[in-house]
Structures are given as C-alpha cells and as structure tokens.
Amino acid sequence: MKKLTKVSDYIWRRLNQITSSYNLKYSQIKNNKEIESKLLKILNNDKAEIIEIKLDPSKHLYPKLTSQIKADGTMITSPLEDLYPFLDRNIFFKNYVD
C-alpha cells in the first residue's frame, strides 16, 4: 500500500473506495496529455462518474474567489461577479448588473 503523505492523499484514496461502494465510475486525469482522451471517454458514457483532476499546487488558477479582511477585522467575500484579478473599480461598476 502506498504511503499517504498528506491529507489530500487520504481523501482521494478514500474517494475512489466510496465511488465503488456506490457503484459510481471513478476517473483520474493526471496531466494535460490525458485531458482530451479521458474527457472524450467520460463524456461518451451515460453513467454517473466522479472525476479527479490532478493539479500542480504551485500553479495559480485564475479567476479566483477571494476574501478580504476589512480595517475593523471582519472578513468579506467578494461576490461571484468580482473575481481576482480584480477589474478597475470604474470598469467593474460600469458593467455590474444588480
């Protein structure tokens, strides 16, 4: 059995077991080279499936939902329309639909 080195290893190893106990399909995409072939296979199947996509933790993904700490110490989370990297406030409010 492979040694588990971090919590995420444990979660994903367990996810594979959980999907099999519920008779769900499980696929894993390990790198960019596998994306097209595996997604075509997955999308051509009509059964429920859990798909794990391995990401490089050192890469930054954008856009991203963020939270900010205000001067009084309270935290606010941006609305889904306002993802990081943030637009200039004038552009954002000019295009914001309330």
C-alpha positions in Angstrom: 0.0 0.0 0.0 1.3 3.5 -0.9 2.3 5.7 2.0 0.0 8.6 2.5 2.0 11.9 2.8 -0.8 14.5 3.2 -4.5 14.8 4.0 -5.4 15.2 0.3 -3.8 11.8 -0.5 -6.1 10.2 2.1 -9.2 12.0 0.9 -8.7 11.0 -2.8 -7.8 7.4 -1.9 -11.0 7.2 0.1 -13.0 8.8 -2.7 -12.1 6.0 -5.1 -13.3 3.5 -2.5 -16.5 5.5 -1.9 -17.4 5.7 -5.6 -17.0 2.0 -6.0 -19.3 1.3 -2.9 -22.0 3.4 -4.6 -21.4 1.8 -7.9 -20.2 5.1 -9.5 -17.5 5.3 -12.0 -14.2 7.0 -11.0 -11.6 8.5 -13.3 -8.4 10.4 -12.7 -6.8 12.9 -15.1 -3.1 13.2 -14.0 -1.8 15.6 -16.6 -2.6 17.8 -19.6 -1.7 15.0 -22.0 -4.6 12.9 -20.7 -7.3 15.5 -20.8 -8.7 15.1 -24.3 -8.7 11.3 -24.5 -10.1 10.8 -21.0 -12.7 13.5 -21.3 -14.0 12.1 -24.6 -14.3 8.7 -23.0 -16.1 10.2 -19.9 -18.5 12.4 -21.9 -19.4 9.4 -24.2 -20.6 7.5 -21.2 -24.1 8.0 -19.7 -23.3 6.8 -16.2 -22.6 9.0 -13.2 -18.9 9.5 -12.6 -16.6 11.2 -10.2 -13.6 12.7 -11.9 -10.4 13.6 -10.1 -8.2 16.1 -11.9 -4.7 16.4 -10.5 -3.4 20.0 -10.4 0.0 21.4 -9.7 -0.3 23.1 -6.3 2.4 25.6 -7.3 0.3 26.9 -10.2 -2.0 29.9 -9.7 -5.5 29.4 -11.1 -7.5 32.5 -12.3 -10.1 33.8 -11.9 -10.4 33.1 -8.2 -12.9 33.9 -5.5 -11.2 35.7 -2.6 -12.0 37.1 0.8 -10.6 40.3 2.3 -10.1 41.5 5.8 -11.5 45.0 6.5 -9.9 47.6 8.8 -12.2 46.5 11.6 -11.0 42.9 11.4 -14.2 41.5 9.8 -13.9 39.4 6.7 -15.9 39.9 3.5 -16.0 37.6 0.5 -16.3 39.1 -3.0 -19.5 38.3 -5.0 -19.0 35.8 -7.8 -19.1 38.7 -10.3 -16.0 40.1 -8.8 -13.2 37.6 -9.0 -9.5 38.0 -8.7 -7.6 39.5 -10.5 -9.9 42.4 -9.8 -11.0 44.8 -12.6 -10.5 48.5 -12.2 -13.4 49.6 -9.9 -14.8 52.0 -12.5 -14.9 49.3 -15.2 -16.4 46.8 -12.7 -19.2 49.1 -11.5 -20.0 50.3 -15.1 -20.6 46.7 -16.1 -22.0 45.3 -12.9 -25.6 44.1 -13.2 -27.5 44.3 -9.9 
